Amino acid sequence: MSATHTAVTTGVAELNPCGQPDHPDCGIRDVLDRVGDKWSVLVIVELANGLRRFSELHRAIDGISQRMLTLTVRRLERDGLVLRTVYPTVPAQVDYRLTETGASLTHLVKALADWSLGHRDVIAHARRAYDEKYPDNEMR
């Protein structure tokens, strides 16, 4: 795969990461693979505030590269969570918004964000204690 490759892959492994189509975890894994990655969550959070152009998304999501943002919105579009609209202008104007399905995720993502904020001190303390207990660990 080249450094500029941005296609959304549709290989068998991606469509069915479990390898067993009747396994009950397959649907859960598919969804968690998408909404569980940090960039997808951050894109969903930003789009929960309304329609955004690509450049607005890129500026709003600290640390994301253009390539990763492109891949993320394409994957979210493929999963039916984001709607991409291209306007026939020169240069083309492209904007993104959540679909009804994508918007239905926002309360769950907000709950996770609220939980994270409410527990960040406890988690930071636990990490410090762990690091003191195991100073040579490779998890840092």
C-alpha positions in Angstrom: 0.0 0.0 0.0 1.4 3.4 -0.9 1.8 6.3 1.5 -1.0 8.1 -0.3 -3.4 5.2 -0.5 -6.8 6.4 0.7 -9.2 3.8 -0.6 -11.6 2.1 1.8 -10.8 -1.6 1.7 -13.5 -4.1 1.5 -11.6 -7.3 1.9 -13.1 -10.4 3.5 -11.1 -9.9 6.7 -12.6 -6.4 7.1 -16.1 -7.4 6.3 -16.0 -10.4 8.6 -13.2 -10.0 11.2 -14.5 -13.0 13.2 -14.1 -15.4 10.3 -17.5 -17.0 11.3 -20.5 -15.2 9.8 -22.9 -16.7 12.4 -20.8 -15.9 15.4 -22.8 -13.4 17.7 -19.7 -11.2 18.3 -19.2 -10.4 14.6 -21.7 -7.6 14.5 -20.4 -6.1 17.8 -16.8 -6.3 16.5 -17.7 -4.6 13.2 -19.3 -1.7 15.0 -16.6 -1.4 17.7 -13.9 -1.4 15.0 -15.4 1.7 13.5 -16.7 3.7 16.4 -14.0 2.5 18.8 -11.1 4.2 17.1 -10.1 7.6 18.4 -10.5 9.4 15.1 -14.0 8.2 14.4 -15.1 9.2 17.8 -13.6 12.7 17.4 -15.2 13.1 14.0 -18.6 12.1 15.3 -18.2 14.5 18.2 -17.3 17.3 15.9 -20.2 16.5 13.4 -22.6 16.3 16.3 -22.3 20.1 16.3 -23.6 20.3 12.8 -22.4 20.3 9.2 -18.7 20.8 8.6 -16.4 21.2 5.6 -13.3 19.0 5.4 -11.0 21.9 6.3 -13.2 22.7 9.4 -13.0 19.1 10.5 -9.2 19.1 10.0 -8.7 22.3 12.0 -11.1 21.1 14.8 -9.5 17.7 15.4 -6.1 18.2 16.8 -3.4 15.9 15.6 -5.2 14.2 12.7 -3.5 14.2 9.3 -5.4 15.0 6.1 -4.9 11.4 5.0 -6.3 9.9 8.3 -9.2 12.3 8.2 -10.0 11.3 4.6 -9.8 7.6 5.6 -12.0 8.1 8.7 -14.8 10.1 7.0 -14.8 7.6 4.1 -15.1 4.7 6.5 -17.9 6.5 8.4 -19.6 7.2 5.1 -19.3 3.6 4.1 -20.9 2.5 7.4 -23.8 4.9 6.9 -22.9 7.2 9.8 -21.7 10.2 7.7 -23.2 11.8 4.6 -20.7 13.4 2.3 -22.0 16.1 -0.1 -20.0 17.4 -3.0 -21.0 20.7 -4.6 -20.1 21.4 -8.3 -17.9 24.3 -7.7 -14.3 25.0 -8.6 -12.6 23.9 -6.5 -15.2 21.4 -5.4 -16.8 22.1 -2.0 -17.3 19.1 0.2 -19.2 19.0 3.4 -20.0 16.3 5.9 -22.9 15.7 8.4 -24.1 12.9 10.5 -26.8 10.7 9.1 -29.7 9.8 11.3 -27.9 6.6 12.3 -24.7 8.6 13.1 -26.6 11.2 15.1 -28.1 8.3 17.2 -24.6 7.6 18.4 -24.0 11.1 19.8 -25.6 10.5 23.1 -23.5 7.3 23.6 -20.3 9.2 22.6 -21.2 12.1 24.9 -21.8 9.7 27.8 -18.4 8.1 27.2 -16.8 11.6 27.1 -18.6 12.6 30.3 -17.5 9.4 32.0 -13.9 10.0 30.9 -13.9 13.5 32.3 -15.4 12.4 35.5 -12.8 9.7 36.0 -9.7 11.1 34.5 -8.2 11.9 38.0 -8.9 8.4 39.3 -7.4 6.9 36.1 -4.3 9.2 36.3 -3.8 8.2 39.9 -4.1 4.5 39.1 -1.6 4.9 36.2 0.9 6.6 38.5 0.5 3.9 41.1 1.0 1.2 38.5 4.1 2.9 37.0 5.6 3.1 40.5 4.9 -0.5 41.2 6.2 -1.6 37.8 8.9 1.0 36.8 10.2 -1.1 33.9 6.9 -1.7 32.2 6.6 -1.0 28.5 3.0 0.4 28.7 4.0 4.0 28.9 
